[in-house]
Amino acid sequence: MGEKGLLLLDECGMTRKKINTAPFLLKTYMLVDDPETDTVVSWNEDGTAFVVWQPAEFATDLLPTLFKHSNFSSFVRQLNTYGFRKVTTIRWEFRNEMFRRDNQELLGKIRRRKTWRNRRQALPEPPILPTNARTNSDQRSSSTMSSSNEFNFLVDENKKLKKENEVLCSQLTTMKKKYQDLLHLVSIYGNQNRDDSNDADNNRNRCKLFGVRLELQEDRDN
């Protein structure tokens, strides 16, 4: 992916310098910084990261406008290649120290990580193969790299989902305990009311002898 120049202006509006910035970063910044799409994607509270609140809408409605695709997983992989990291398991929040609100000039400092293909260029040149052989070899290499990246991404996502599941299980256990405690309190309250009612019935029965109501001292006093 090529790079585009980001022009910085001084206080007088004069151009100071030009910083090369990857188009992917500029487009991502535009999406995040647009207040009209805050319900789908926006900065976090302090502007140090951005959150994709609605991944499905982000992929289908926003990505095609700038990236010509609607693959959210591909977008996340691109973020990873530029050093972004997911900072929480409960939402799609991504952070890079140089990707900040109101600091677009920092984008030029973000560098794409070297891929395995770039690193292998430092190795001795392989023997020149016929055109057909080179094409087949490149296709196999590209397929292997793509499969490896997909596998690593799925492994990471599986770990994140596992953590989220553990959090949900813990919350469910807590709610079950609270529910059992509440049932216990309701049971105690119900038993107490029944005991009070039985005591009152017994008192009324004790006031009769052979079906004849006895006059109690408190009745005579009254």
C-alpha positions as CSV (number, residue, x, y, z in Angstrom):
1,M,0.0,0.0,0.0
2,G,1.4,3.4,-1.0
3,E,1.6,6.4,1.2
4,K,0.1,9.9,0.9
5,G,1.4,13.2,2.1
6,L,-0.1,14.8,5.1
7,L,0.4,18.6,5.0
8,L,0.9,20.4,8.4
9,L,0.1,24.1,8.7
10,D,1.6,26.5,11.1
11,E,-0.4,29.2,13.0
12,C,-0.3,31.5,10.0
13,G,-1.6,28.9,7.7
14,M,1.7,28.4,6.0
15,T,2.8,24.9,5.1
16,R,5.6,23.7,7.4
17,K,6.3,20.2,6.3
18,K,5.0,17.1,4.6
19,I,4.6,13.8,6.4
20,N,4.1,10.6,4.5
21,T,1.1,8.7,5.9
22,A,-0.4,5.4,4.8
23,P,-3.8,5.8,3.1
24,F,-5.2,3.2,5.4
25,L,-4.4,5.3,8.4
26,L,-5.8,8.5,6.8
27,K,-9.1,6.7,5.8
28,T,-9.5,5.1,9.3
29,Y,-8.9,8.5,11.0
30,M,-11.6,10.1,8.7
31,L,-14.1,7.4,9.7
32,V,-13.4,7.7,13.4
33,D,-13.3,11.5,13.5
34,D,-16.6,12.0,11.6
35,P,-19.2,13.0,14.2
36,E,-22.0,11.8,12.0
37,T,-21.0,8.2,12.5
38,D,-20.4,8.3,16.2
39,T,-23.1,5.7,16.8
40,V,-21.2,3.2,14.8
41,V,-17.5,4.2,15.4
42,S,-16.0,7.0,17.5
43,W,-13.2,8.0,19.8
44,N,-13.2,6.7,23.4
45,E,-13.7,9.0,26.3
46,D,-10.2,10.5,26.4
47,G,-9.5,10.3,22.7
48,T,-6.6,7.8,23.0
49,A,-8.3,5.0,21.2
50,F,-11.4,4.4,19.0
51,V,-14.3,2.0,19.4
52,V,-16.4,0.2,16.8
53,W,-19.7,0.2,18.5
54,Q,-21.6,-1.7,15.7
55,P,-19.2,-3.9,13.8
56,A,-21.9,-5.2,11.4
57,E,-23.0,-1.7,10.4
58,F,-19.4,-0.5,10.2
59,A,-18.6,-3.3,7.8
60,T,-21.6,-3.0,5.5
61,D,-22.2,0.8,5.6
62,L,-18.8,2.5,6.3
63,L,-16.0,0.3,5.0
64,P,-17.2,0.3,1.4
65,T,-17.2,4.1,1.2
66,L,-13.4,4.3,1.6
67,F,-11.9,0.8,1.5
68,K,-13.9,-0.8,-1.3
69,H,-14.7,-3.9,0.8
70,S,-17.0,-4.9,3.6
71,N,-14.8,-7.4,5.5
72,F,-14.5,-6.4,9.2
73,S,-11.9,-9.2,9.8
74,S,-9.7,-7.8,7.1
75,F,-9.9,-4.4,8.6
76,V,-8.9,-5.7,12.0
77,R,-5.9,-7.5,10.4
78,Q,-4.8,-4.3,8.8
79,L,-5.0,-2.6,12.1
80,N,-2.7,-5.3,13.6
81,T,-0.1,-4.7,10.8
82,Y,0.1,-1.1,11.9
83,G,0.6,-1.9,15.6
84,F,-2.9,-1.3,16.8
85,R,-4.0,-3.6,19.7
86,K,-7.4,-4.5,21.1
87,V,-7.5,-3.1,24.6
88,T,-10.6,-4.8,26.1
89,T,-12.5,-8.0,25.7
90,I,-16.0,-6.5,26.1
91,R,-15.9,-4.2,23.0
92,W,-14.0,-3.6,19.8
93,E,-11.7,-0.9,21.1
94,F,-8.3,-0.4,19.3
95,R,-5.3,1.7,20.4
96,N,-2.1,3.0,18.9
97,E,0.0,5.5,20.7
98,M,0.2,7.7,17.6
99,F,-3.5,7.5,16.7
100,R,-5.1,10.1,18.9
101,R,-8.0,12.6,18.6
102,D,-7.0,16.1,17.4
103,N,-3.4,14.8,16.7
104,Q,-3.6,13.8,13.0
105,E,0.0,14.9,12.5
106,L,1.1,11.9,14.5
107,L,-0.1,9.5,11.9
108,G,3.1,9.9,9.9
109,K,5.0,8.2,12.8
110,I,3.0,5.0,12.5
111,R,4.9,2.4,10.5
112,R,3.6,-0.8,8.9
113,R,5.1,-3.9,10.5
114,K,7.4,-5.9,8.3
115,T,5.8,-9.0,7.1
116,W,7.4,-12.3,6.5
117,R,7.6,-11.5,2.7
118,N,9.5,-8.3,3.4
119,R,12.0,-10.0,5.8
120,R,12.8,-12.8,3.3
121,Q,14.0,-10.3,0.8
122,A,17.2,-10.0,2.9
123,L,18.0,-13.6,2.2
124,P,20.1,-14.7,-0.7
125,E,18.3,-14.6,-4.0
126,P,16.9,-18.0,-5.0
127,P,17.7,-19.5,-8.4
128,I,15.7,-18.0,-11.3
129,L,12.8,-20.2,-12.2
130,P,10.8,-20.4,-15.3
131,T,7.8,-18.1,-15.5
132,N,5.3,-20.8,-14.9
133,A,7.2,-22.2,-12.0
134,R,7.6,-18.7,-10.4
135,T,3.9,-18.1,-10.7
136,N,3.0,-21.4,-9.1
137,S,5.5,-20.8,-6.3
138,D,4.3,-17.3,-5.6
139,Q,0.7,-18.5,-5.5
140,R,1.6,-21.3,-3.0
141,S,3.6,-18.8,-0.9
142,S,0.8,-16.3,-0.9
143,S,-1.8,-19.0,-0.1
144,T,0.4,-20.2,2.8
145,M,0.9,-16.7,4.2
146,S,-2.8,-16.0,4.0
147,S,-3.7,-19.3,5.7
148,S,-1.2,-18.6,8.4
149,N,-2.6,-15.1,9.0
150,E,-6.1,-16.4,9.1
151,F,-5.2,-19.1,11.6
152,N,-3.4,-16.6,13.9
153,F,-6.3,-14.3,13.8
154,L,-8.8,-17.1,14.6
155,V,-6.6,-18.2,17.5
156,D,-6.5,-14.7,18.9
157,E,-10.3,-14.3,18.5
158,N,-10.9,-17.7,20.1
159,K,-8.8,-16.6,23.2
160,K,-10.7,-13.4,23.4
161,L,-14.1,-15.2,23.2
162,K,-13.0,-17.6,25.8
163,K,-12.2,-14.8,28.2
164,E,-15.5,-13.1,27.5
165,N,-17.3,-16.4,28.1
166,E,-15.5,-16.8,31.5
167,V,-16.6,-13.3,32.5
168,L,-20.2,-14.0,31.5
169,C,-20.1,-17.3,33.4
170,S,-18.8,-15.5,36.5
171,Q,-21.6,-12.9,36.3
172,L,-24.2,-15.7,35.8
173,T,-22.9,-17.5,38.9
174,T,-23.2,-14.3,40.9
175,M,-26.7,-13.6,39.7
176,K,-27.8,-17.2,40.6
177,K,-26.4,-16.8,44.1
178,K,-28.3,-13.5,44.6
179,Y,-31.5,-15.2,43.3
180,Q,-31.1,-18.1,45.8
181,D,-30.5,-15.6,48.6
182,L,-33.7,-13.7,47.7
183,L,-35.7,-16.9,47.6
184,H,-34.4,-17.8,51.1
185,L,-35.4,-14.4,52.5
186,V,-38.9,-14.8,50.9
187,S,-39.3,-18.2,52.5
188,I,-38.3,-17.0,55.9
189,Y,-40.7,-14.1,55.7
190,G,-43.5,-16.4,54.6
191,N,-42.9,-18.8,57.5
192,Q,-42.8,-16.0,60.0
193,N,-46.2,-14.8,58.8
194,R,-47.7,-18.2,59.1
195,D,-46.3,-18.6,62.7
196,D,-47.8,-15.3,63.7
197,S,-51.2,-16.3,62.3
198,N,-51.1,-19.7,64.1
199,D,-50.3,-17.9,67.4
200,A,-53.3,-15.7,67.0
201,D,-55.6,-18.6,66.4
202,N,-54.3,-20.5,69.4
203,N,-54.9,-17.4,71.6
204,R,-58.5,-17.3,70.5
205,N,-59.0,-21.0,71.1
206,R,-57.6,-20.8,74.6
207,C,-60.3,-18.3,75.5
208,K,-63.0,-21.1,75.3
209,L,-63.8,-24.0,77.6
210,F,-66.1,-26.7,76.3
211,G,-67.1,-24.2,73.6
212,V,-67.9,-21.5,76.2
213,R,-65.9,-18.4,75.9
214,L,-64.0,-17.6,79.1
215,E,-63.7,-14.0,80.3
216,L,-60.1,-13.1,80.6
217,Q,-58.7,-10.6,83.0
218,E,-58.1,-8.1,80.3
219,D,-61.8,-8.4,79.3
220,R,-62.9,-7.7,82.9
221,D,-60.5,-4.7,83.1
222,N,-62.0,-3.3,80.0
